[in-house]
Amino acid sequence: MNEDKKLLRSVLKESLFFKGLSEPLLEEFERIAIIKTYTKNQIIFREGEKALGFFLVLEGVVKIYKLSEKGKEHIIHLLGEGEVFSEIALSQVENYPAYAEAITPVKVAFFDKNHFLNLLKRRPELAQNLIALFSIKLRSLVKTIENLVLREAGERLLHYLWELSEEGQKKILELKINKSHLALLLGITPETLSRLFQRYQKEGLITFEKNKIILLDTKELKLRINQGIL
């Protein structure tokens, strides 16, 4: 088994969508998977392109984003190892509704839509995994909308850090994206993000170590989120 196949098997077993599937079913997914690599900043697909299938991230970080009529970018999702994207191709949507781009060197497994649907007909138990995946993505999208519409910039950042910490379980948070991408994800300017980071550092909530954010006071962070304190 070559290195790509070993990586694919490892990620399949841990991915939320594929986790718990039987060995024979995992082997079927390995058989239909096409491993693809992308360089940093390379477009994986563009909005409007024909939706041919879906992807599983094996390595790296992928951003899903939309462009306004004026060319302003807004990030919808940032996806890492084990996460699935463009699964909307499995519905009756014919074209990708957004852009996908590698923001680091990326390796993905591509699953052709027709091959997957044929597999689904033979193995209907896969439908439960698919429904669960759609449900998770829907909740994530609702959170994104809530963040952008109902929360101020500081609240968005605090909620992001809280989720990244798995609700206070982790105190060392690794940023796999640069601050410009984080600002786009939160819907704020890079300057505002920098000011907020400086403020929370002065207040003793966080500190920095290379590309890591260290949470110094998770109790205070939780209190501010619960009480809506910036």
C-alpha positions as CSV (number, residue, x, y, z in Angstrom):
1,M,0.0,0.0,0.0
2,N,1.6,3.3,-1.0
3,E,1.7,6.4,1.2
4,D,-1.4,8.1,-0.4
5,K,-3.5,4.9,0.2
6,K,-2.3,4.7,3.8
7,L,-3.2,8.3,4.3
8,L,-6.6,7.8,2.7
9,R,-7.4,4.8,4.9
10,S,-6.3,6.6,8.1
11,V,-8.5,9.7,7.3
12,L,-11.5,7.7,6.2
13,K,-11.5,5.9,9.5
14,E,-11.5,9.1,11.5
15,S,-13.7,11.3,9.3
16,L,-17.1,12.0,10.8
17,F,-18.8,11.0,7.5
18,F,-17.0,7.7,7.0
19,K,-16.4,6.8,10.7
20,G,-18.1,3.5,11.8
21,L,-18.5,2.1,8.3
22,S,-17.6,-1.6,7.8
23,E,-14.2,-2.6,6.4
24,P,-15.8,-3.8,3.0
25,L,-17.5,-0.4,2.6
26,L,-14.3,1.5,3.4
27,E,-12.5,-0.6,0.8
28,E,-15.2,0.4,-1.7
29,F,-14.6,4.1,-1.0
30,E,-10.8,3.5,-1.3
31,R,-11.4,2.0,-4.7
32,I,-13.5,4.9,-6.1
33,A,-11.4,7.6,-4.5
34,I,-9.1,9.8,-6.7
35,I,-6.2,11.4,-4.8
36,K,-5.5,15.0,-5.9
37,T,-3.0,17.5,-4.8
38,Y,-3.2,21.3,-4.9
39,T,-0.6,24.0,-4.3
40,K,-1.2,27.0,-2.0
41,N,-3.7,29.4,-3.4
42,Q,-4.7,27.0,-6.2
43,I,-8.4,27.0,-7.1
44,I,-10.0,23.6,-6.7
45,F,-13.3,24.6,-8.3
46,R,-15.0,27.8,-9.2
47,E,-18.6,28.9,-8.6
48,G,-20.8,27.8,-11.5
49,E,-18.6,24.9,-12.6
50,K,-20.3,21.6,-13.2
51,A,-20.5,19.7,-9.9
52,L,-18.9,16.4,-10.6
53,G,-18.5,15.1,-7.1
54,F,-17.4,15.8,-3.6
55,F,-14.1,15.9,-1.7
56,L,-12.5,14.7,1.5
57,V,-9.6,16.7,2.9
58,L,-6.6,14.5,3.6
59,E,-4.0,17.2,4.3
60,G,-4.0,21.0,4.5
61,V,-6.7,23.6,4.7
62,V,-9.4,24.5,2.1
63,K,-11.5,27.6,2.1
64,I,-15.0,27.7,0.6
65,Y,-16.0,31.3,-0.3
66,K,-18.3,33.5,-2.3
67,L,-17.5,36.7,-4.3
68,S,-19.7,39.7,-4.4
69,E,-20.5,41.5,-7.6
70,K,-17.7,43.9,-6.6
71,G,-15.3,41.1,-6.1
72,K,-15.3,41.2,-2.3
73,E,-14.6,37.8,-0.8
74,H,-16.5,36.2,2.1
75,I,-15.4,32.9,3.5
76,I,-18.2,30.5,4.3
77,H,-16.1,27.5,5.6
78,L,-12.5,26.6,6.4
79,L,-12.0,22.9,6.2
80,G,-9.2,20.7,7.5
81,E,-8.2,17.0,7.6
82,G,-11.2,14.6,7.7
83,E,-13.7,17.2,6.6
84,V,-15.9,16.8,3.5
85,F,-16.9,19.5,1.1
86,S,-19.0,20.0,-2.0
87,E,-21.3,17.2,-0.9
88,I,-24.1,19.3,-2.3
89,A,-23.1,17.8,-5.6
90,L,-24.9,14.6,-4.4
91,S,-28.3,16.5,-4.6
92,Q,-29.8,17.7,-7.8
93,V,-27.6,20.8,-7.8
94,E,-25.8,20.8,-11.2
95,N,-23.2,23.4,-10.5
96,Y,-20.9,24.3,-7.5
97,P,-22.5,27.3,-5.6
98,A,-19.2,28.7,-4.3
99,Y,-15.4,28.7,-4.8
100,A,-13.0,26.2,-3.2
101,E,-9.4,27.1,-2.9
102,A,-6.3,25.6,-1.2
103,I,-4.9,28.1,1.3
104,T,-2.1,25.7,2.2
105,P,-0.6,22.8,0.1
106,V,-3.6,20.4,0.1
107,K,-4.2,16.8,-0.6
108,V,-7.8,15.6,-1.1
109,A,-9.7,12.5,-2.1
110,F,-12.2,13.1,-4.9
111,F,-15.4,11.0,-5.1
112,D,-17.2,11.0,-8.4
113,K,-20.9,11.7,-7.9
114,N,-22.2,8.9,-10.2
115,H,-19.9,6.4,-8.5
116,F,-21.1,7.4,-5.1
117,L,-24.8,7.3,-6.0
118,N,-24.3,3.8,-7.5
119,L,-22.7,2.8,-4.2
120,L,-25.6,4.4,-2.3
121,K,-28.1,2.3,-4.2
122,R,-26.2,-0.9,-3.2
123,R,-25.5,0.2,0.3
124,P,-28.5,2.3,1.6
125,E,-27.0,2.5,5.1
126,L,-24.8,5.2,3.7
127,A,-27.9,7.5,3.6
128,Q,-27.7,7.9,7.4
129,N,-24.2,9.2,7.2
130,L,-25.2,11.6,4.4
131,I,-28.1,12.9,6.4
132,A,-25.9,13.5,9.4
133,L,-23.4,15.3,7.3
134,F,-26.0,17.6,5.8
135,S,-27.4,18.3,9.3
136,I,-23.9,19.3,10.6
137,K,-23.3,21.6,7.7
138,L,-26.7,23.2,8.1
139,R,-26.0,23.9,11.8
140,S,-22.6,25.3,10.9
141,L,-24.2,27.6,8.3
142,V,-26.7,28.8,10.8
143,K,-23.9,29.6,13.2
144,T,-22.1,31.6,10.5
145,I,-25.2,33.6,9.7
146,E,-25.8,34.2,13.4
147,N,-22.2,35.3,13.9
148,L,-22.3,37.8,11.1
149,V,-25.8,39.3,11.7
150,L,-26.3,39.2,15.5
151,R,-22.8,39.6,17.0
152,E,-20.3,42.5,17.2
153,A,-16.7,41.9,16.0
154,G,-15.4,41.1,19.4
155,E,-18.1,38.6,20.1
156,R,-17.4,36.9,16.8
157,L,-13.7,36.5,17.8
158,L,-14.5,35.2,21.3
159,H,-17.0,32.7,20.0
160,Y,-14.5,31.5,17.4
161,L,-11.8,31.0,20.1
162,W,-14.3,29.2,22.3
163,E,-15.3,26.8,19.5
164,L,-11.7,26.3,18.6
165,S,-10.9,25.4,22.2
166,E,-13.7,22.8,22.1
167,E,-15.5,24.8,24.8
168,G,-12.6,25.3,27.0
169,Q,-11.1,21.8,26.8
170,K,-8.0,23.0,25.0
171,K,-5.9,26.0,26.0
172,I,-3.4,25.9,23.2
173,L,-5.0,26.7,19.9
174,E,-3.2,26.2,16.7
175,L,-4.1,28.7,13.9
176,K,-3.8,26.8,10.6
177,I,-4.8,29.9,8.7
178,N,-3.3,33.4,8.6
179,K,-4.9,36.4,10.2
180,S,-6.2,37.7,6.9
181,H,-8.2,34.6,6.3
182,L,-9.5,34.6,9.9
183,A,-10.6,38.2,9.4
184,L,-12.5,37.2,6.3
185,L,-14.1,34.3,8.1
186,L,-15.3,36.5,10.9
187,G,-16.4,39.2,8.5
188,I,-14.2,41.9,10.0
189,T,-11.2,43.9,8.7
190,P,-7.6,42.7,9.4
191,E,-7.0,45.9,11.3
192,T,-10.0,45.3,13.6
193,L,-8.8,41.7,14.2
194,S,-5.4,43.0,15.2
195,R,-6.8,45.5,17.6
196,L,-9.0,42.9,19.2
197,F,-6.1,40.5,19.6
198,Q,-4.0,43.3,21.2
199,R,-6.9,44.2,23.5
200,Y,-7.6,40.7,24.7
201,Q,-3.8,40.1,25.2
202,K,-3.6,43.2,27.4
203,E,-6.6,42.1,29.4
204,G,-5.0,38.7,30.1
205,L,-7.3,36.5,28.1
206,I,-4.8,35.3,25.6
207,T,-1.2,35.4,24.6
208,F,0.6,34.2,21.4
209,E,3.4,31.8,20.7
210,K,4.4,31.6,17.0
211,N,1.2,30.4,15.2
212,K,-0.5,29.4,18.4
213,I,-3.0,31.2,20.6
214,I,-2.7,30.4,24.3
215,L,-5.9,30.8,26.4
216,L,-4.9,32.2,29.7
217,D,-8.3,32.5,31.4
218,T,-11.0,30.1,30.0
219,K,-13.4,30.9,32.9
220,E,-13.4,34.6,32.0
221,L,-13.7,33.8,28.3
222,K,-16.8,31.6,29.0
223,L,-18.3,34.3,31.3
224,R,-17.9,37.0,28.6
225,I,-19.5,34.7,26.0
226,N,-22.5,33.8,28.3
227,Q,-23.0,37.4,29.3
228,G,-22.3,39.0,26.0
229,I,-19.4,41.0,27.4
230,L,-16.8,42.1,24.8
